[in-house]
Amino acid sequence: MSAATAKREPRGIRLKAESASSYQNPDATDATGATPLNGKGKRGSTEAGSTVLPMLPRDDEADSLGEEIDPAATPPDDDLVTERPPEIGACPCWRVYLDWWKDGSSNHRPGVYFHGRDGTDDKRTDEWLCGPLVIEATTYDHRRESFGRLLRFRDSTGRWHDWNMPMEMLKGDCSELRGELLYMGLEIDPKARAKLPNYLMHRAPQRRVLAARSLGWHDGSFVLPGETLGAGDIRFQSESASPPEFEQRGTLDGWQSEVAERAVGNDILTLAISAAFAGPLLDLAHVEH
């Protein structure tokens, strides 16, 4: 190897520490880089030569979380859920009908429709994709990862189901995604099944929900497969649309009279009951599992 080759500088772009802080945004209003457009400064160090990246938003700065919506009773504030078909000028577009709808003398079944245009005579086409399927919210975890879609759909018997679907299930041919929906009773047109990921991805809902990839305590709420005990808008996210359920039996009054009352003065029974509560209480006691 020659001497010139041995002294060759590494390839790439080298930045000087002073150059990282020498540029000043002409529209900036203060040292944090806030601009009239957003009025917010960048978080992190402003010292010259600093390599500290802007921090992720704190929990108290997270997007506001909406309330749960039942499309059967209160349709979401979304122009997709409607009772009337769109005008030709709005096509192509997606629409969700929760009930039978009429177009002229024709009756159409409930569900998700893709309304396109017939290029020959500029007429609207109505393609049924599946039964009623509403995209309620965009979900993600505290790290702004594990993105998903909170889905609510109706099976062939009229029962509504919830599923916080991971976005990663939209990869490939989406056969596993369709399998989960079919298993839970959603009817899907085999001829239009390729359009299902297009519908789920065509736009992100404005509502934000925190995704929990594990059961248990999250931000002061206890997350179960089908519900969350607490004030937080947090939903369990799983690749299965029907995770194992936790059943509830009896009442609080019955437990107090038939179980807790019998433990008074009985150390062994008290220990056994306490051991049953140990798992859910570990997080509250700041004890590692």
C-alpha positions in Angstrom: 0.0 0.0 0.0 1.5 3.4 -1.0 2.0 6.3 1.5 -0.7 8.3 -0.4 -3.2 5.6 0.1 -2.4 5.1 3.7 -3.0 8.9 4.5 -6.3 9.1 2.4 -9.1 10.8 4.3 -12.3 8.8 5.0 -15.0 9.3 2.4 -18.1 11.2 3.3 -19.2 14.6 4.5 -17.6 16.2 7.6 -19.3 18.9 9.5 -17.6 21.4 11.7 -19.0 22.1 15.1 -19.3 25.8 14.6 -21.1 25.4 11.2 -23.9 23.5 12.9 -25.0 26.5 14.8 -23.9 29.3 12.5 -27.0 29.3 10.3 -29.9 31.5 11.5 -33.4 31.1 10.1 -34.3 34.6 8.8 -37.9 33.8 9.9 -37.0 32.7 13.4 -38.3 34.7 16.2 -36.0 33.5 19.0 -33.1 31.2 19.8 -35.2 28.1 19.7 -35.9 28.4 16.0 -39.6 29.2 16.3 -41.2 30.6 13.1 -44.3 32.6 12.5 -45.7 29.5 10.8 -45.8 27.2 13.7 -44.9 29.4 16.7 -43.1 26.5 18.3 -39.4 26.1 19.0 -37.4 22.9 18.5 -36.8 21.1 21.7 -33.3 20.1 22.6 -30.0 21.8 23.2 -29.2 25.0 21.3 -25.5 25.1 22.2 -22.9 25.2 19.4 -21.6 21.8 18.4 -24.4 20.0 20.2 -25.4 16.6 19.0 -28.5 16.3 21.1 -31.5 15.4 18.9 -35.0 17.0 19.5 -36.8 15.0 22.2 -40.0 13.0 21.6 -43.1 14.7 23.0 -43.9 14.1 26.6 -47.0 12.3 27.6 -48.7 15.5 28.6 -48.0 16.9 25.1 -49.6 13.9 23.3 -52.4 14.4 20.9 -55.8 14.6 22.5 -57.5 11.2 22.6 -61.2 11.0 21.5 -64.0 9.0 22.9 -65.1 5.6 21.8 -67.6 5.7 18.9 -70.3 3.1 18.1 -71.2 3.5 14.4 -74.4 1.6 15.0 -75.6 4.3 17.4 -73.5 7.4 16.6 -71.7 7.4 13.2 -68.2 8.9 13.4 -67.7 12.5 12.3 -66.5 11.3 8.9 -67.9 11.9 5.4 -67.2 8.3 4.6 -70.1 7.0 6.7 -73.2 8.1 4.8 -76.7 7.2 3.8 -76.7 8.6 0.3 -74.3 7.8 -2.7 -72.0 10.6 -3.8 -72.4 12.8 -6.9 -70.3 11.9 -9.9 -68.1 14.9 -9.3 -66.9 13.3 -6.0 -65.8 10.1 -7.6 -63.6 8.1 -7.3 -64.2 7.8 -3.5 -64.9 5.4 -0.7 -68.2 5.3 1.2 -69.5 3.2 4.1 -73.2 2.5 4.5 -74.6 1.1 7.7 -77.9 0.2 6.2 -79.5 -0.6 2.9 -79.5 2.3 0.5 -81.4 3.1 -2.6 -80.2 4.5 -5.9 -83.1 5.1 -8.3 -85.0 1.8 -8.3 -82.1 -0.3 -7.1 -81.5 -1.4 -3.5 -77.9 -1.9 -2.4 -76.7 -3.9 0.6 -74.8 -2.2 3.6 -71.1 -2.2 3.6 -68.0 -0.5 2.1 -68.2 0.7 -1.5 -65.8 2.0 -4.0 -67.5 4.5 -6.2 -65.6 4.9 -9.5 -66.3 6.4 -12.9 -67.3 4.7 -16.1 -65.0 6.4 -18.6 -67.3 5.7 -21.6 -70.4 7.6 -20.5 -69.1 9.3 -17.3 -71.5 7.4 -15.0 -70.8 6.3 -11.4 -69.9 2.7 -10.7 -70.7 1.1 -7.3 -68.4 -1.7 -6.3 -69.2 -3.5 -3.0 -66.0 -4.4 -1.1 -67.2 -5.9 2.3 -69.7 -5.5 5.1 -69.7 -2.3 7.2 -66.1 -1.6 8.3 -65.3 1.7 9.9 -61.8 3.0 10.5 -62.1 4.8 13.8 -58.6 5.9 14.7 -54.9 5.9 14.1 -53.0 4.1 16.9 -49.4 4.1 17.9 -47.3 3.5 21.1 -45.3 6.0 23.2 -42.3 5.9 20.8 -44.5 6.8 17.8 -44.0 3.2 16.6 -46.3 0.1 16.3 -48.8 2.0 14.2 -52.2 0.5 13.6 -55.8 1.2 12.6 -58.6 0.9 15.1 -61.3 -1.0 13.2 -65.0 -1.5 14.0 -66.9 -3.9 11.8 -70.2 -5.8 11.7 -70.5 -9.5 11.2 -73.3 -11.3 9.2 -75.4 -11.6 12.4 -75.4 -7.8 13.0 -72.9 -7.8 15.9 -70.2 -5.2 16.0 -66.5 -6.1 16.7 -63.5 -4.0 17.6 -59.9 -4.7 16.5 -56.8 -2.6 16.8 -55.1 -3.9 13.7 -51.3 -3.5 13.4 -50.3 -1.8 10.1 -47.7 -4.4 9.5 -50.6 -6.8 8.5 -51.0 -4.8 5.3 -47.7 -6.2 4.0 -47.7 -8.7 1.2 -51.0 -10.1 -0.1 -52.8 -9.3 3.2 -54.2 -12.9 3.4 -53.7 -13.1 7.1 -55.5 -9.8 7.5 -58.5 -11.0 5.5 -58.4 -14.3 7.4 -58.8 -12.6 10.7 -61.7 -10.4 9.5 -63.4 -13.5 7.9 -62.9 -15.5 11.1 -64.7 -12.7 13.0 -67.6 -12.7 10.5 -67.0 -9.8 8.2 -68.2 -10.6 4.7 -65.7 -9.8 1.9 -66.2 -9.9 -1.8 -63.6 -12.3 -3.2 -63.5 -10.4 -6.5 -62.7 -7.1 -4.8 -60.5 -8.3 -1.9 -57.4 -6.7 -3.5 -58.9 -3.3 -2.8 -59.2 -3.9 1.0 -55.7 -2.5 1.8 -56.4 0.5 -0.4 -59.4 1.3 1.7 -57.6 0.8 5.0 -54.7 3.0 3.8 -56.4 5.7 1.7 -56.2 8.2 4.6 -55.3 8.3 8.3 -58.2 9.1 10.7 -57.7 12.3 12.8 -58.5 10.5 16.1 -55.5 9.2 18.0 -55.4 6.2 20.3 -52.5 4.9 22.3 -51.6 1.3 21.3 -50.6 -1.2 24.0 -48.7 -4.3 22.8 -49.1 -6.1 26.1 -51.8 -6.5 28.7 -51.7 -4.8 32.1 -50.9 -1.3 33.3 -50.3 1.5 30.9 -50.4 5.1 32.0 -52.5 4.4 35.0 -55.0 2.3 33.1 -55.3 -1.5 33.1 -55.5 -2.8 29.5 -57.5 -6.0 28.8 -58.1 -7.5 25.3 -61.7 -6.2 25.0 -61.7 -3.1 27.3 -59.5 -0.7 29.2 -60.1 0.0 32.9 -59.3 3.6 33.5 -59.6 7.1 32.0 -57.0 6.7 29.2 -57.9 6.1 25.6 -55.7 3.0 25.2 -56.4 -0.1 23.2 -54.7 -3.5 23.1 -53.1 -4.1 19.7 -52.7 -7.6 18.4 -52.3 -9.5 15.1 -55.3 -11.6 16.2 -58.7 -10.0 16.0 -60.0 -12.4 18.7 -57.3 -12.6 21.5 -58.1 -14.6 24.6 -60.8 -12.9 26.6 -61.0 -12.4 30.4 -64.4 -13.4 31.7 -66.2 -11.7 34.5 -68.4 -13.7 36.9 -70.1 -12.7 40.1 -70.4 -9.3 41.7 -68.3 -7.2 44.0 -70.8 -7.5 46.8 -70.7 -11.3 46.4 -66.9 -11.4 46.5 -66.8 -9.3 49.6 -69.3 -11.5 51.5 -68.3 -14.9 50.2 -64.5 -14.4 50.0 -63.1 -11.4 51.7 -65.3 -11.7 54.8 -64.1 -15.3 55.3 -60.5 -14.2 55.2 -60.8 -12.1 58.4 -58.6 -13.6 61.0 -57.5 -16.4 58.6 -53.8 -15.7 57.8 -53.5 -18.5 55.3 -56.6 -17.5 53.3 -55.5 -13.8 53.4 -52.1 -14.9 52.0 -53.7 -16.9 49.2 -56.0 -14.0 48.2 -53.1 -11.5 48.4 -51.0 -13.7 46.1 -53.7 -13.7 43.5 -53.6 -9.8 43.5 -49.8 -9.7 43.4 -49.4 -9.8 39.6 -51.6 -6.8 38.7 -50.2 -4.8 41.7 -46.5 -5.2 40.9 -46.4 -2.2 38.5 -48.2 0.1 41.0 -45.7 -0.9 43.7 -42.8 -0.2 41.2 -41.6 -3.8 41.6 -40.0 -5.6 38.6 -41.9 -8.6 37.3 
